[in-house]
Amino acid sequence: MELVDFIRDNYADLKSGKEISGSFRFNGFNNLHNAFGSVEVLSAKVRGNYVDIELLDTFDFNKNDKNPLVKMGRSAQETGKLNPYFTIVKCRYKLK
């Protein structure tokens, strides 16, 4: 739903041919929230009847998160036992 909201919020600019960037957070306790949390939109652009979107997700453990599991991961990250990394995900959304 959050991806659809991002497209809806930027629909006029997308339809006019602009390439959009930004960020948003997947909310709730669902698979996308658990997999990504917050993402950066590197690029969103209309191509024909679709919006092609590139998302950047950085896998790291946020410093101020209150979740004990995240704190444990952050501790391991700070001592070099875990290394942050990133993924780029390409999505295609069909315009209605």
mmCIF file as gemmi writes it, N, C-alpha and C atoms, coordinates in Angstrom:
data_model
loop_
_atom_site.group_PDB
_atom_site.id
_atom_site.type_symbol
_atom_site.label_atom_id
_atom_site.label_alt_id
_atom_site.label_comp_id
_atom_site.label_asym_id
_atom_site.label_entity_id
_atom_site.label_seq_id
_atom_site.pdbx_PDB_ins_code
_atom_site.Cartn_x
_atom_site.Cartn_y
_atom_site.Cartn_z
_atom_site.occupancy
_atom_site.B_iso_or_equiv
_atom_site.pdbx_formal_charge
_atom_site.auth_seq_id
_atom_site.auth_asym_id
_atom_site.pdbx_PDB_model_num
ATOM 1 N N . MET Axp A 1 ? 0.811 -1.191 0 1 0 ? 1 A 1
ATOM 2 C CA . MET Axp A 1 ? 0 0 0 1 0 ? 1 A 1
ATOM 3 C C . MET Axp A 1 ? 0.858 1.261 0 1 0 ? 1 A 1
ATOM 4 N N . GLU Axp A 2 ? 1.995 1.216 0.693 1 0 ? 2 A 1
ATOM 5 C CA . GLU Axp A 2 ? 2.851 2.401 0.792 1 0 ? 2 A 1
ATOM 6 C C . GLU Axp A 2 ? 3.443 2.781 -0.56 1 0 ? 2 A 1
ATOM 7 N N . LEU Axp A 3 ? 3.783 1.773 -1.367 1 0 ? 3 A 1
ATOM 8 C CA . LEU Axp A 3 ? 4.303 2.045 -2.704 1 0 ? 3 A 1
ATOM 9 C C . LEU Axp A 3 ? 3.221 2.709 -3.565 1 0 ? 3 A 1
ATOM 10 N N . VAL Axp A 4 ? 2.016 2.226 -3.472 1 0 ? 4 A 1
ATOM 11 C CA . VAL Axp A 4 ? 0.887 2.823 -4.194 1 0 ? 4 A 1
ATOM 12 C C . VAL Axp A 4 ? 0.678 4.267 -3.729 1 0 ? 4 A 1
ATOM 13 N N . ASP Axp A 5 ? 0.775 4.5 -2.424 1 0 ? 5 A 1
ATOM 14 C CA . ASP Axp A 5 ? 0.636 5.865 -1.896 1 0 ? 5 A 1
ATOM 15 C C . ASP Axp A 5 ? 1.72 6.782 -2.45 1 0 ? 5 A 1
ATOM 16 N N . PHE Axp A 6 ? 2.954 6.285 -2.544 1 0 ? 6 A 1
ATOM 17 C CA . PHE Axp A 6 ? 4.051 7.085 -3.093 1 0 ? 6 A 1
ATOM 18 C C . PHE Axp A 6 ? 3.745 7.468 -4.543 1 0 ? 6 A 1
ATOM 19 N N . ILE Axp A 7 ? 3.273 6.505 -5.316 1 0 ? 7 A 1
ATOM 20 C CA . ILE Axp A 7 ? 2.929 6.779 -6.713 1 0 ? 7 A 1
ATOM 21 C C . ILE Axp A 7 ? 1.772 7.77 -6.789 1 0 ? 7 A 1
ATOM 22 N N . ARG Axp A 8 ? 0.748 7.556 -5.98 1 0 ? 8 A 1
ATOM 23 C CA . ARG Axp A 8 ? -0.412 8.456 -5.975 1 0 ? 8 A 1
ATOM 24 C C . ARG Axp A 8 ? 0.01 9.886 -5.595 1 0 ? 8 A 1
ATOM 25 N N . ASP Axp A 9 ? 0.861 10.014 -4.588 1 0 ? 9 A 1
ATOM 26 C CA . ASP Axp A 9 ? 1.298 11.338 -4.144 1 0 ? 9 A 1
ATOM 27 C C . ASP Axp A 9 ? 2.124 12.072 -5.206 1 0 ? 9 A 1
ATOM 28 N N . ASN Axp A 10 ? 2.752 11.319 -6.092 1 0 ? 10 A 1
ATOM 29 C CA . ASN Axp A 10 ? 3.623 11.906 -7.118 1 0 ? 10 A 1
ATOM 30 C C . ASN Axp A 10 ? 3.072 11.725 -8.532 1 0 ? 10 A 1
ATOM 31 N N . TYR Axp A 11 ? 1.798 11.358 -8.627 1 0 ? 11 A 1
ATOM 32 C CA . TYR Axp A 11 ? 1.199 10.987 -9.903 1 0 ? 11 A 1
ATOM 33 C C . TYR Axp A 11 ? 1.302 12.097 -10.958 1 0 ? 11 A 1
ATOM 34 N N . ALA Axp A 12 ? 0.984 13.321 -10.591 1 0 ? 12 A 1
ATOM 35 C CA . ALA Axp A 12 ? 1.002 14.422 -11.562 1 0 ? 12 A 1
ATOM 36 C C . ALA Axp A 12 ? 2.401 14.603 -12.15 1 0 ? 12 A 1
ATOM 37 N N . ASP Axp A 13 ? 3.42 14.593 -11.304 1 0 ? 13 A 1
ATOM 38 C CA . ASP Axp A 13 ? 4.795 14.746 -11.792 1 0 ? 13 A 1
ATOM 39 C C . ASP Axp A 13 ? 5.216 13.553 -12.646 1 0 ? 13 A 1
ATOM 40 N N . LEU Axp A 14 ? 4.841 12.35 -12.219 1 0 ? 14 A 1
ATOM 41 C CA . LEU Axp A 14 ? 5.183 11.156 -12.99 1 0 ? 14 A 1
ATOM 42 C C . LEU Axp A 14 ? 4.537 11.204 -14.372 1 0 ? 14 A 1
ATOM 43 N N . LYS Axp A 15 ? 3.246 11.536 -14.425 1 0 ? 15 A 1
ATOM 44 C CA . LYS Axp A 15 ? 2.538 11.591 -15.71 1 0 ? 15 A 1
ATOM 45 C C . LYS Axp A 15 ? 3.088 12.681 -16.626 1 0 ? 15 A 1
ATOM 46 N N . SER Axp A 16 ? 3.676 13.726 -16.042 1 0 ? 16 A 1
ATOM 47 C CA . SER Axp A 16 ? 4.244 14.793 -16.867 1 0 ? 16 A 1
ATOM 48 C C . SER Axp A 16 ? 5.639 14.435 -17.389 1 0 ? 16 A 1
ATOM 49 N N . GLY Axp A 17 ? 6.134 13.25 -17.014 1 0 ? 17 A 1
ATOM 50 C CA . GLY Axp A 17 ? 7.426 12.795 -17.527 1 0 ? 17 A 1
ATOM 51 C C . GLY Axp A 17 ? 8.596 12.987 -16.59 1 0 ? 17 A 1
ATOM 52 N N . LYS Axp A 18 ? 8.349 13.548 -15.423 1 0 ? 18 A 1
ATOM 53 C CA . LYS Axp A 18 ? 9.447 13.769 -14.474 1 0 ? 18 A 1
ATOM 54 C C . LYS Axp A 18 ? 9.884 12.453 -13.834 1 0 ? 18 A 1
ATOM 55 N N . GLU Axp A 19 ? 11.169 12.385 -13.54 1 0 ? 19 A 1
ATOM 56 C CA . GLU Axp A 19 ? 11.71 11.27 -12.766 1 0 ? 19 A 1
ATOM 57 C C . GLU Axp A 19 ? 11.702 11.691 -11.304 1 0 ? 19 A 1
ATOM 58 N N . ILE Axp A 20 ? 11.145 10.853 -10.437 1 0 ? 20 A 1
ATOM 59 C CA . ILE Axp A 20 ? 10.921 11.201 -9.037 1 0 ? 20 A 1
ATOM 60 C C . ILE Axp A 20 ? 11.842 10.363 -8.153 1 0 ? 20 A 1
ATOM 61 N N . SER Axp A 21 ? 12.29 10.962 -7.07 1 0 ? 21 A 1
ATOM 62 C CA . SER Axp A 21 ? 13.014 10.223 -6.025 1 0 ? 21 A 1
ATOM 63 C C . SER Axp A 21 ? 12.4 10.617 -4.685 1 0 ? 21 A 1
ATOM 64 N N . GLY Axp A 22 ? 12.78 9.921 -3.64 1 0 ? 22 A 1
ATOM 65 C CA . GLY Axp A 22 ? 12.25 10.233 -2.313 1 0 ? 22 A 1
ATOM 66 C C . GLY Axp A 22 ? 12.464 9.062 -1.384 1 0 ? 22 A 1
ATOM 67 N N . SER Axp A 23 ? 11.599 8.92 -0.419 1 0 ? 23 A 1
ATOM 68 C CA . SER Axp A 23 ? 11.704 7.808 0.524 1 0 ? 23 A 1
ATOM 69 C C . SER Axp A 23 ? 10.34 7.574 1.162 1 0 ? 23 A 1
ATOM 70 N N . PHE Axp A 24 ? 10.171 6.383 1.702 1 0 ? 24 A 1
ATOM 71 C CA . PHE Axp A 24 ? 8.981 6.079 2.478 1 0 ? 24 A 1
ATOM 72 C C . PHE Axp A 24 ? 9.256 4.869 3.355 1 0 ? 24 A 1
ATOM 73 N N . ARG Axp A 25 ? 8.346 4.648 4.289 1 0 ? 25 A 1
ATOM 74 C CA . ARG Axp A 25 ? 8.47 3.552 5.245 1 0 ? 25 A 1
ATOM 75 C C . ARG Axp A 25 ? 7.303 2.59 5.059 1 0 ? 25 A 1
ATOM 76 N N . PHE Axp A 26 ? 7.61 1.303 5.026 1 0 ? 26 A 1
ATOM 77 C CA . PHE Axp A 26 ? 6.558 0.289 5.05 1 0 ? 26 A 1
ATOM 78 C C . PHE Axp A 26 ? 6.08 0.177 6.488 1 0 ? 26 A 1
ATOM 79 N N . ASN Axp A 27 ? 4.789 0.337 6.69 1 0 ? 27 A 1
ATOM 80 C CA . ASN Axp A 27 ? 4.221 0.344 8.037 1 0 ? 27 A 1
ATOM 81 C C . ASN Axp A 27 ? 3.626 -1.006 8.388 1 0 ? 27 A 1
ATOM 82 N N . GLY Axp A 28 ? 3.33 -1.185 9.647 1 0 ? 28 A 1
ATOM 83 C CA . GLY Axp A 28 ? 2.678 -2.414 10.099 1 0 ? 28 A 1
ATOM 84 C C . GLY Axp A 28 ? 3.669 -3.558 10.229 1 0 ? 28 A 1
ATOM 85 N N . PHE Axp A 29 ? 3.16 -4.686 10.638 1 0 ? 29 A 1
ATOM 86 C CA . PHE Axp A 29 ? 4.003 -5.867 10.782 1 0 ? 29 A 1
ATOM 87 C C . PHE Axp A 29 ? 3.654 -6.839 9.667 1 0 ? 29 A 1
ATOM 88 N N . ASN Axp A 30 ? 4.147 -6.521 8.486 1 0 ? 30 A 1
ATOM 89 C CA . ASN Axp A 30 ? 3.928 -7.376 7.331 1 0 ? 30 A 1
ATOM 90 C C . ASN Axp A 30 ? 5.273 -7.717 6.714 1 0 ? 30 A 1
ATOM 91 N N . ASN Axp A 31 ? 5.255 -8.513 5.674 1 0 ? 31 A 1
ATOM 92 C CA . ASN Axp A 31 ? 6.505 -8.961 5.069 1 0 ? 31 A 1
ATOM 93 C C . ASN Axp A 31 ? 7.363 -7.819 4.555 1 0 ? 31 A 1
ATOM 94 N N . LEU Axp A 32 ? 6.753 -6.807 3.91 1 0 ? 32 A 1
ATOM 95 C CA . LEU Axp A 32 ? 7.556 -5.709 3.374 1 0 ? 32 A 1
ATOM 96 C C . LEU Axp A 32 ? 8.153 -4.861 4.486 1 0 ? 32 A 1
ATOM 97 N N . HIS Axp A 33 ? 7.4 -4.645 5.554 1 0 ? 33 A 1
ATOM 98 C CA . HIS Axp A 33 ? 7.964 -3.904 6.687 1 0 ? 33 A 1
ATOM 99 C C . HIS Axp A 33 ? 9.131 -4.682 7.284 1 0 ? 33 A 1
ATOM 100 N N . ASN Axp A 34 ? 8.937 -5.97 7.479 1 0 ? 34 A 1
ATOM 101 C CA . ASN Axp A 34 ? 9.994 -6.788 8.079 1 0 ? 34 A 1
ATOM 102 C C . ASN Axp A 34 ? 11.203 -6.907 7.164 1 0 ? 34 A 1
ATOM 103 N N . ALA Axp A 35 ? 10.982 -6.939 5.86 1 0 ? 35 A 1
ATOM 104 C CA . ALA Axp A 35 ? 12.097 -7.073 4.92 1 0 ? 35 A 1
ATOM 105 C C . ALA Axp A 35 ? 12.826 -5.757 4.703 1 0 ? 35 A 1
ATOM 106 N N . PHE Axp A 36 ? 12.082 -4.649 4.608 1 0 ? 36 A 1
ATOM 107 C CA . PHE Axp A 36 ? 12.689 -3.383 4.22 1 0 ? 36 A 1
ATOM 108 C C . PHE Axp A 36 ? 12.655 -2.305 5.287 1 0 ? 36 A 1
ATOM 109 N N . GLY Axp A 37 ? 11.576 -2.163 6.011 1 0 ? 37 A 1
ATOM 110 C CA . GLY Axp A 37 ? 11.44 -1.025 6.923 1 0 ? 37 A 1
ATOM 111 C C . GLY Axp A 37 ? 11.283 0.244 6.114 1 0 ? 37 A 1
ATOM 112 N N . SER Axp A 38 ? 12.327 1.041 6.042 1 0 ? 38 A 1
ATOM 113 C CA . SER Axp A 38 ? 12.325 2.269 5.239 1 0 ? 38 A 1
ATOM 114 C C . SER Axp A 38 ? 13.161 2.056 3.989 1 0 ? 38 A 1
ATOM 115 N N . VAL Axp A 39 ? 12.754 2.708 2.903 1 0 ? 39 A 1
ATOM 116 C CA . VAL Axp A 39 ? 13.498 2.602 1.648 1 0 ? 39 A 1
ATOM 117 C C . VAL Axp A 39 ? 13.684 3.982 1.035 1 0 ? 39 A 1
ATOM 118 N N . GLU Axp A 40 ? 14.724 4.103 0.25 1 0 ? 40 A 1
ATOM 119 C CA . GLU Axp A 40 ? 14.94 5.285 -0.576 1 0 ? 40 A 1
ATOM 120 C C . GLU Axp A 40 ? 14.465 4.941 -1.977 1 0 ? 40 A 1
ATOM 121 N N . VAL Axp A 41 ? 13.726 5.838 -2.583 1 0 ? 41 A 1
ATOM 122 C CA . VAL Axp A 41 ? 13.334 5.673 -3.972 1 0 ? 41 A 1
ATOM 123 C C . VAL Axp A 41 ? 14.411 6.363 -4.803 1 0 ? 41 A 1
ATOM 124 N N . LEU Axp A 42 ? 15.231 5.562 -5.464 1 0 ? 42 A 1
ATOM 125 C CA . LEU Axp A 42 ? 16.297 6.124 -6.284 1 0 ? 42 A 1
ATOM 126 C C . LEU Axp A 42 ? 15.726 6.751 -7.55 1 0 ? 42 A 1
ATOM 127 N N . SER Axp A 43 ? 14.701 6.091 -8.107 1 0 ? 43 A 1
ATOM 128 C CA . SER Axp A 43 ? 14.124 6.563 -9.347 1 0 ? 43 A 1
ATOM 129 C C . SER Axp A 43 ? 12.726 5.984 -9.513 1 0 ? 43 A 1
ATOM 130 N N . ALA Axp A 44 ? 11.799 6.828 -9.923 1 0 ? 44 A 1
ATOM 131 C CA . ALA Axp A 44 ? 10.463 6.397 -10.329 1 0 ? 44 A 1
ATOM 132 C C . ALA Axp A 44 ? 10.145 7.171 -11.597 1 0 ? 44 A 1
ATOM 133 N N . LYS Axp A 45 ? 9.802 6.433 -12.66 1 0 ? 45 A 1
ATOM 134 C CA . LYS Axp A 45 ? 9.565 7.077 -13.956 1 0 ? 45 A 1
ATOM 135 C C . LYS Axp A 45 ? 8.526 6.283 -14.725 1 0 ? 45 A 1
ATOM 136 N N . VAL Axp A 46 ? 7.636 6.993 -15.395 1 0 ? 46 A 1
ATOM 137 C CA . VAL Axp A 46 ? 6.622 6.351 -16.219 1 0 ? 46 A 1
ATOM 138 C C . VAL Axp A 46 ? 7.275 5.856 -17.506 1 0 ? 46 A 1
ATOM 139 N N . ARG Axp A 47 ? 6.966 4.614 -17.831 1 0 ? 47 A 1
ATOM 140 C CA . ARG Axp A 47 ? 7.389 4.007 -19.096 1 0 ? 47 A 1
ATOM 141 C C . ARG Axp A 47 ? 6.164 3.288 -19.664 1 0 ? 47 A 1
ATOM 142 N N . GLY Axp A 48 ? 5.541 3.919 -20.652 1 0 ? 48 A 1
ATOM 143 C CA . GLY Axp A 48 ? 4.317 3.353 -21.218 1 0 ? 48 A 1
ATOM 144 C C . GLY Axp A 48 ? 3.194 3.366 -20.197 1 0 ? 48 A 1
ATOM 145 N N . ASN Axp A 49 ? 2.62 2.203 -19.928 1 0 ? 49 A 1
ATOM 146 C CA . ASN Axp A 49 ? 1.523 2.078 -18.958 1 0 ? 49 A 1
ATOM 147 C C . ASN Axp A 49 ? 2.005 1.681 -17.573 1 0 ? 49 A 1
ATOM 148 N N . TYR Axp A 50 ? 3.292 1.808 -17.324 1 0 ? 50 A 1
ATOM 149 C CA . TYR Axp A 50 ? 3.875 1.363 -16.062 1 0 ? 50 A 1
ATOM 150 C C . TYR Axp A 50 ? 4.713 2.47 -15.423 1 0 ? 50 A 1
ATOM 151 N N . VAL Axp A 51 ? 4.896 2.34 -14.114 1 0 ? 51 A 1
ATOM 152 C CA . VAL Axp A 51 ? 5.888 3.149 -13.404 1 0 ? 51 A 1
ATOM 153 C C . VAL Axp A 51 ? 7.002 2.18 -13.013 1 0 ? 51 A 1
ATOM 154 N N . ASP Axp A 52 ? 8.204 2.432 -13.51 1 0 ? 52 A 1
ATOM 155 C CA . ASP Axp A 52 ? 9.368 1.649 -13.109 1 0 ? 52 A 1
ATOM 156 C C . ASP Axp A 52 ? 10.011 2.343 -11.922 1 0 ? 52 A 1
ATOM 157 N N . ILE Axp A 53 ? 10.269 1.576 -10.873 1 0 ? 53 A 1
ATOM 158 C CA . ILE Axp A 53 ? 10.765 2.132 -9.61 1 0 ? 53 A 1
ATOM 159 C C . ILE Axp A 53 ? 11.985 1.349 -9.16 1 0 ? 53 A 1
ATOM 160 N N . GLU Axp A 54 ? 13.013 2.066 -8.732 1 0 ? 54 A 1
ATOM 161 C CA . GLU Axp A 54 ? 14.185 1.449 -8.123 1 0 ? 54 A 1
ATOM 162 C C . GLU Axp A 54 ? 14.241 1.872 -6.661 1 0 ? 54 A 1
ATOM 163 N N . LEU Axp A 55 ? 14.223 0.876 -5.767 1 0 ? 55 A 1
ATOM 164 C CA . LEU Axp A 55 ? 14.277 1.122 -4.328 1 0 ? 55 A 1
ATOM 165 C C . LEU Axp A 55 ? 15.636 0.707 -3.786 1 0 ? 55 A 1
ATOM 166 N N . LEU Axp A 56 ? 16.157 1.48 -2.87 1 0 ? 56 A 1
ATOM 167 C CA . LEU Axp A 56 ? 17.406 1.158 -2.176 1 0 ? 56 A 1
ATOM 168 C C . LEU Axp A 56 ? 17.067 0.868 -0.726 1 0 ? 56 A 1
ATOM 169 N N . ASP Axp A 57 ? 17.487 -0.287 -0.273 1 0 ? 57 A 1
ATOM 170 C CA . ASP Axp A 57 ? 17.306 -0.641 1.131 1 0 ? 57 A 1
ATOM 171 C C . ASP Axp A 57 ? 18.673 -0.907 1.731 1 0 ? 57 A 1
ATOM 172 N N . THR Axp A 58 ? 18.979 -0.216 2.8 1 0 ? 58 A 1
ATOM 173 C CA . THR Axp A 58 ? 20.231 -0.442 3.519 1 0 ? 58 A 1
ATOM 174 C C . THR Axp A 58 ? 19.938 -1.373 4.682 1 0 ? 58 A 1
ATOM 175 N N . PHE Axp A 59 ? 20.636 -2.478 4.729 1 0 ? 59 A 1
ATOM 176 C CA . PHE Axp A 59 ? 20.461 -3.432 5.815 1 0 ? 59 A 1
ATOM 177 C C . PHE Axp A 59 ? 21.471 -3.087 6.901 1 0 ? 59 A 1
ATOM 178 N N . ASP Axp A 60 ? 20.966 -2.485 7.942 1 0 ? 60 A 1
ATOM 179 C CA . ASP Axp A 60 ? 21.775 -2.186 9.117 1 0 ? 60 A 1
ATOM 180 C C . ASP Axp A 60 ? 20.842 -2.147 10.318 1 0 ? 60 A 1
ATOM 181 N N . PHE Axp A 61 ? 21.413 -2.054 11.465 1 0 ? 61 A 1
ATOM 182 C CA . PHE Axp A 61 ? 20.623 -2.034 12.696 1 0 ? 61 A 1
ATOM 183 C C . PHE Axp A 61 ? 20.643 -0.613 13.243 1 0 ? 61 A 1
ATOM 184 N N . ASN Axp A 62 ? 19.492 0.022 13.249 1 0 ? 62 A 1
ATOM 185 C CA . ASN Axp A 62 ? 19.379 1.429 13.612 1 0 ? 62 A 1
ATOM 186 C C . ASN Axp A 62 ? 19.803 1.679 15.051 1 0 ? 62 A 1
ATOM 187 N N . LYS Axp A 63 ? 20.572 2.714 15.23 1 0 ? 63 A 1
ATOM 188 C CA . LYS Axp A 63 ? 21.186 3.041 16.522 1 0 ? 63 A 1
ATOM 189 C C . LYS Axp A 63 ? 20.174 3.245 17.638 1 0 ? 63 A 1
ATOM 190 N N . ASN Axp A 64 ? 19.094 3.932 17.384 1 0 ? 64 A 1
ATOM 191 C CA . ASN Axp A 64 ? 18.16 4.295 18.462 1 0 ? 64 A 1
ATOM 192 C C . ASN Axp A 64 ? 16.921 3.417 18.532 1 0 ? 64 A 1
ATOM 193 N N . ASP Axp A 65 ? 16.931 2.284 17.848 1 0 ? 65 A 1
ATOM 194 C CA . ASP Axp A 65 ? 15.773 1.399 17.878 1 0 ? 65 A 1
ATOM 195 C C . ASP Axp A 65 ? 15.64 0.771 19.259 1 0 ? 65 A 1
ATOM 196 N N . LYS Axp A 66 ? 14.412 0.685 19.767 1 0 ? 66 A 1
ATOM 197 C CA . LYS Axp A 66 ? 14.179 0.155 21.125 1 0 ? 66 A 1
ATOM 198 C C . LYS Axp A 66 ? 13.986 -1.361 21.157 1 0 ? 66 A 1
ATOM 199 N N . ASN Axp A 67 ? 13.811 -1.97 20.008 1 0 ? 67 A 1
ATOM 200 C CA . ASN Axp A 67 ? 13.611 -3.411 19.935 1 0 ? 67 A 1
ATOM 201 C C . ASN Axp A 67 ? 14.88 -4.134 20.409 1 0 ? 67 A 1
ATOM 202 N N . PRO Axp A 68 ? 14.761 -5.041 21.404 1 0 ? 68 A 1
ATOM 203 C CA . PRO Axp A 68 ? 15.948 -5.739 21.924 1 0 ? 68 A 1
ATOM 204 C C . PRO Axp A 68 ? 16.712 -6.524 20.859 1 0 ? 68 A 1
ATOM 205 N N . LEU Axp A 69 ? 16.009 -7.073 19.882 1 0 ? 69 A 1
ATOM 206 C CA . LEU Axp A 69 ? 16.693 -7.815 18.818 1 0 ? 69 A 1
ATOM 207 C C . LEU Axp A 69 ? 17.508 -6.883 17.929 1 0 ? 69 A 1
ATOM 208 N N . VAL Axp A 70 ? 16.974 -5.695 17.661 1 0 ? 70 A 1
ATOM 209 C CA . VAL Axp A 70 ? 17.714 -4.708 16.876 1 0 ? 70 A 1
ATOM 210 C C . VAL Axp A 70 ? 18.923 -4.223 17.671 1 0 ? 70 A 1
ATOM 211 N N . LYS Axp A 71 ? 18.75 -4.019 18.971 1 0 ? 71 A 1
ATOM 212 C CA . LYS Axp A 71 ? 19.88 -3.605 19.819 1 0 ? 71 A 1
ATOM 213 C C . LYS Axp A 71 ? 20.985 -4.651 19.794 1 0 ? 71 A 1
ATOM 214 N N . MET Axp A 72 ? 20.593 -5.927 19.829 1 0 ? 72 A 1
ATOM 215 C CA . MET Axp A 72 ? 21.583 -7.005 19.789 1 0 ? 72 A 1
ATOM 216 C C . MET Axp A 72 ? 22.326 -6.977 18.448 1 0 ? 72 A 1
ATOM 217 N N . GLY Axp A 73 ? 21.577 -6.798 17.358 1 0 ? 73 A 1
ATOM 218 C CA . GLY Axp A 73 ? 22.199 -6.695 16.043 1 0 ? 73 A 1
ATOM 219 C C . GLY Axp A 73 ? 23.104 -5.483 15.94 1 0 ? 73 A 1
ATOM 220 N N . ARG Axp A 74 ? 22.679 -4.363 16.509 1 0 ? 74 A 1
ATOM 221 C CA . ARG Axp A 74 ? 23.492 -3.139 16.49 1 0 ? 74 A 1
ATOM 222 C C . ARG Axp A 74 ? 24.807 -3.355 17.224 1 0 ? 74 A 1
ATOM 223 N N . SER Axp A 75 ? 24.753 -4.046 18.35 1 0 ? 75 A 1
ATOM 224 C CA . SER Axp A 75 ? 25.96 -4.341 19.113 1 0 ? 75 A 1
ATOM 225 C C . SER Axp A 75 ? 26.939 -5.181 18.279 1 0 ? 75 A 1
ATOM 226 N N . ALA Axp A 76 ? 26.414 -6.191 17.61 1 0 ? 76 A 1
ATOM 227 C CA . ALA Axp A 76 ? 27.267 -7.024 16.747 1 0 ? 76 A 1
ATOM 228 C C . ALA Axp A 76 ? 27.807 -6.211 15.577 1 0 ? 76 A 1
ATOM 229 N N . GLN Axp A 77 ? 27.002 -5.315 15.055 1 0 ? 77 A 1
ATOM 230 C CA . GLN Axp A 77 ? 27.445 -4.464 13.951 1 0 ? 77 A 1
ATOM 231 C C . GLN Axp A 77 ? 28.57 -3.541 14.401 1 0 ? 77 A 1
ATOM 232 N N . GLU Axp A 78 ? 28.433 -2.961 15.587 1 0 ? 78 A 1
ATOM 233 C CA . GLU Axp A 78 ? 29.448 -2.029 16.084 1 0 ? 78 A 1
ATOM 234 C C . GLU Axp A 78 ? 30.775 -2.712 16.378 1 0 ? 78 A 1
ATOM 235 N N . THR Axp A 79 ? 30.748 -3.998 16.694 1 0 ? 79 A 1
ATOM 236 C CA . THR Axp A 79 ? 31.993 -4.718 16.967 1 0 ? 79 A 1
ATOM 237 C C . THR Axp A 79 ? 32.563 -5.389 15.715 1 0 ? 79 A 1
ATOM 238 N N . GLY Axp A 80 ? 31.904 -5.196 14.572 1 0 ? 80 A 1
ATOM 239 C CA . GLY Axp A 80 ? 32.409 -5.733 13.321 1 0 ? 80 A 1
ATOM 240 C C . GLY Axp A 80 ? 32.003 -7.172 13.025 1 0 ? 80 A 1
ATOM 241 N N . LYS Axp A 81 ? 31.122 -7.734 13.847 1 0 ? 81 A 1
ATOM 242 C CA . LYS Axp A 81 ? 30.677 -9.112 13.612 1 0 ? 81 A 1
ATOM 243 C C . LYS Axp A 81 ? 29.614 -9.187 12.52 1 0 ? 81 A 1
ATOM 244 N N . LEU Axp A 82 ? 28.928 -8.095 12.288 1 0 ? 82 A 1
ATOM 245 C CA . LEU Axp A 82 ? 27.962 -7.985 11.197 1 0 ? 82 A 1
ATOM 246 C C . LEU Axp A 82 ? 28.317 -6.757 10.369 1 0 ? 82 A 1
ATOM 247 N N . ASN Axp A 83 ? 28.212 -6.875 9.075 1 0 ? 83 A 1
ATOM 248 C CA . ASN Axp A 83 ? 28.505 -5.754 8.191 1 0 ? 83 A 1
ATOM 249 C C . ASN Axp A 83 ? 27.236 -5.271 7.507 1 0 ? 83 A 1
ATOM 250 N N . PRO Axp A 84 ? 26.969 -3.967 7.562 1 0 ? 84 A 1
ATOM 251 C CA . PRO Axp A 84 ? 25.815 -3.436 6.839 1 0 ? 84 A 1
ATOM 252 C C . PRO Axp A 84 ? 26.007 -3.641 5.333 1 0 ? 84 A 1
ATOM 253 N N . TYR Axp A 85 ? 24.916 -3.769 4.621 1 0 ? 85 A 1
ATOM 254 C CA . TYR Axp A 85 ? 24.971 -3.864 3.168 1 0 ? 85 A 1
ATOM 255 C C . TYR Axp A 85 ? 23.691 -3.268 2.606 1 0 ? 85 A 1
ATOM 256 N N . PHE Axp A 86 ? 23.617 -3.181 1.295 1 0 ? 86 A 1
ATOM 257 C CA . PHE Axp A 86 ? 22.418 -2.621 0.699 1 0 ? 86 A 1
ATOM 258 C C . PHE Axp A 86 ? 21.959 -3.502 -0.452 1 0 ? 86 A 1
ATOM 259 N N . THR Axp A 87 ? 20.684 -3.35 -0.78 1 0 ? 87 A 1
ATOM 260 C CA . THR Axp A 87 ? 20.105 -4.017 -1.941 1 0 ? 87 A 1
ATOM 261 C C . THR Axp A 87 ? 19.336 -2.983 -2.757 1 0 ? 87 A 1
ATOM 262 N N . ILE Axp A 88 ? 19.3 -3.207 -4.039 1 0 ? 88 A 1
ATOM 263 C CA . ILE Axp A 88 ? 18.487 -2.385 -4.932 1 0 ? 88 A 1
ATOM 264 C C . ILE Axp A 88 ? 17.426 -3.301 -5.513 1 0 ? 88 A 1
ATOM 265 N N . VAL Axp A 89 ? 16.181 -2.881 -5.381 1 0 ? 89 A 1
ATOM 266 C CA . VAL Axp A 89 ? 15.041 -3.665 -5.842 1 0 ? 89 A 1
ATOM 267 C C . VAL Axp A 89 ? 14.347 -2.884 -6.937 1 0 ? 89 A 1
ATOM 268 N N . LYS Axp A 90 ? 14.116 -3.55 -8.064 1 0 ? 90 A 1
ATOM 269 C CA . LYS Axp A 90 ? 13.399 -2.913 -9.171 1 0 ? 90 A 1
ATOM 270 C C . LYS Axp A 90 ? 11.962 -3.419 -9.177 1 0 ? 90 A 1
ATOM 271 N N . CYS Axp A 91 ? 11.023 -2.477 -9.249 1 0 ? 91 A 1
ATOM 272 C CA . CYS Axp A 91 ? 9.598 -2.798 -9.247 1 0 ? 91 A 1
ATOM 273 C C . CYS Axp A 91 ? 8.947 -2.192 -10.483 1 0 ? 91 A 1
ATOM 274 N N . ARG Axp A 92 ? 7.841 -2.775 -10.854 1 0 ? 92 A 1
ATOM 275 C CA . ARG Axp A 92 ? 7.044 -2.226 -11.952 1 0 ? 92 A 1
ATOM 276 C C . ARG Axp A 92 ? 5.597 -2.198 -11.487 1 0 ? 92 A 1
ATOM 277 N N . TYR Axp A 93 ? 4.992 -1.021 -11.582 1 0 ? 93 A 1
ATOM 278 C CA . TYR Axp A 93 ? 3.611 -0.837 -11.155 1 0 ? 93 A 1
ATOM 279 C C . TYR Axp A 93 ? 2.775 -0.448 -12.368 1 0 ? 93 A 1
ATOM 280 N N . LYS Axp A 94 ? 1.699 -1.173 -12.604 1 0 ? 94 A 1
ATOM 281 C CA . LYS Axp A 94 ? 0.829 -0.879 -13.752 1 0 ? 94 A 1
ATOM 282 C C . LYS Axp A 94 ? -0.103 0.281 -13.417 1 0 ? 94 A 1
ATOM 283 N N . LEU Axp A 95 ? -0.062 1.301 -14.244 1 0 ? 95 A 1
ATOM 284 C CA . LEU Axp A 95 ? -0.966 2.439 -14.072 1 0 ? 95 A 1
ATOM 285 C C . LEU Axp A 95 ? -2.375 2.035 -14.442 1 0 ? 95 A 1
ATOM 286 N N . LYS Axp A 96 ? -3.329 2.571 -13.704 1 0 ? 96 A 1
ATOM 287 C CA . LYS Axp A 96 ? -4.743 2.253 -13.966 1 0 ? 96 A 1
ATOM 288 C C . LYS Axp A 96 ? -5.416 3.359 -14.71 1 0 ? 96 A 1
